[in-house]
Amino acid sequence: MKHENPEIRARRGARLMDGKRPGWHRRIILDRLFMDSCYQCILGQIYGRYDRGLARVLGGENNGLDDMAVNEIRYGFISLNSEMFDRVHDYRILTATWKAEILKRRERETMNLTPHTVADTIREIQAEREWDDAKLLELLLQVIVEKLDQAPEDKAFDSEAICRTLIDTLDEMDS
């Protein structure tokens, strides 16, 4: 592990977070992500503080072979380097890689516009309004196009945003 680069460690950490805290990537404020901060790192933003998050995420990972410090490095939560210049450089790469992993997950969600939450909301609206499929499809396409136009290039919207917009649009139509 000593020679593993920060990108490999951060990707491993992102996969760990996928298993430990599904949807974790939606809770991160990218502009405030700094892996060298106990409050603005991945664990700090999700759990309030780095040490609290570390206990929740890696508490069960220590099996006698690896201690906590080794796992912190292994999963890209802290820098491997002890020299100040190398550590700063390492944290910059860790931060950039974590951001890329988050954006990749958000983009995947954006491209998958058929999650159950959206489908359930659409079925409820259709039943409630007694609309035919064509009317509902027209509204759905309008909302998706509107959301795509509003989404910044580096950020994705999630299925909950689509549902909220659908409901808001219907409320506006009723008034």
N, C-alpha and C positions, 0 to 999 in steps of 0.2 A: 504494500500500500504506500510505502514511503515515496515511490516515484509516480504514483497516480496523479494525473493533472486535475486541477479543480473542476473542469468540465465533467469528467467521469464521476467524481464524487458528488457533484450537485445533481447530476441526472439520477444517480443511485438514490440520493435523498428525496428527490421528487417522486420516484417510484415508491419509496417507503411511505411518504405522506399520502399518496394515492390509497394505499392500503390501510393506513392508520386513521386518516381523516378525509374521507371522500369529499370532494368539493372544496378542499382547502384553497385551491388556486383562485376561487371567486372572492375570497376574503382578503386577499393581499392588495394593498395600494401600491402599485408599481413605482410611482414617483417617490414614495417614501421607503422603498426597500433598500436597505443597507445591511449587508450580512455581518458587518463589524459592529452593529448596534444591538444591544440586548433588548431593545424595545421595537426597533424597526426591521429586524431580521424576520425570516419566515416564522420562526417559533414565537418571537415577540409579538408580531402582529396577530397571530392566531390565538395565542394563550395569554397575552398580556405581558409576559416577560420570558426571556430566553430560558432561564432555569426551570420555570414552571412547565414550559413546553417540552423541554428536554426530558423531564421526569415522565411526562405523559406519553411522549413518543418513543423514547428509548428505554424507559424503565424496565420493560420486559426483554430487551435485547441483550442484556448483559448476562452471559451464560457461563462465566468463569474463564472463557477463552479470551474474550475481549472485555476490556474495562470501558467505563463511560467515555473517557477522553479519546480512546481509539475509535469508538463509534461516532463521536462528534465529528471527528476528522473524516472517517470513512463515508459518512452520509452528507458531507459538504456543508455542515453547519458552522464549522470554524476552520481557520487557516491551519495548514500543516507547518508553515514556516515560522521560525523563531526570529529571523532577522527582520528588522523593521521594514526595510524597503521591499523585501520579498513578501512579507505579510500583507502590506498595503496592496501590492500587485495581486496577490492571491485573492484577497477579499474583493477586489474589483472584478476579477474573473468569476469568482463565485456568484457575486451579485448579478452580473450580466447573464450567466448561465441559468440561474434561478429564474430571472425575468423571461428568458427565452423559453424555458420549460412551462412557465405559467401561460405565456402567450400561445404556445402550442396547444395546451389543454383548452384554453378559451376558444381558440379558433376551431378546434375539433367540435366543441359544443355548438358553436355558431353554425357550422356546416351541417350539423345534425338537427334539423328543425322538426323532428318527429318524437321528442320525448313524451312520456306519458302525461306530464303536466299540461302540455299544450293540447294534446289530443283530448284529454278529459275536459279541459276548459272549452274547447270547440264543441264537443258533444253536449255539454251543459247549455251553452249559448243556443245551439241549434234546437234543442228540445224546449228550452224556455221561450224562445221567440217563434218557434214553429216555422223556421226558415227552411227553404229548400237548399240543396247543396250548392247551387250556383250563387245564391245570395251570400252564403257563408264563405265560399271560396273567394268571392270578390272582396269581402271585408278582410279576410285573412291576408290576401296578397297586398292589399293596401297597407295594412299594419306592418308587414314584413318589409316592404319597400321603404316605408317611412323609417323604420328602425335601422335598416342598412344605410340609409342616407344620413342618419344622425350619428352613427357609431364612428368614433375616431378610428383612424387607420390602425393604431397600435392597440386598440382595445376591442374586445368582442362583447356582444350582448348575450344574455342568457335566456333560457326559456321562460323564466319568471317574468322578465321584462316584456316578452311578447304577450304573456297572459295579462299582465297589468295593463298594457296598452290596449289589448282587445276589450277588456272590461271598461277602461276609461272611454274608449271610442263609443262603445254601446251606451254608456251613461250620457255622453254628449248628444248622441242621436235621440235619446229619450227626452232630453230637455227642450 
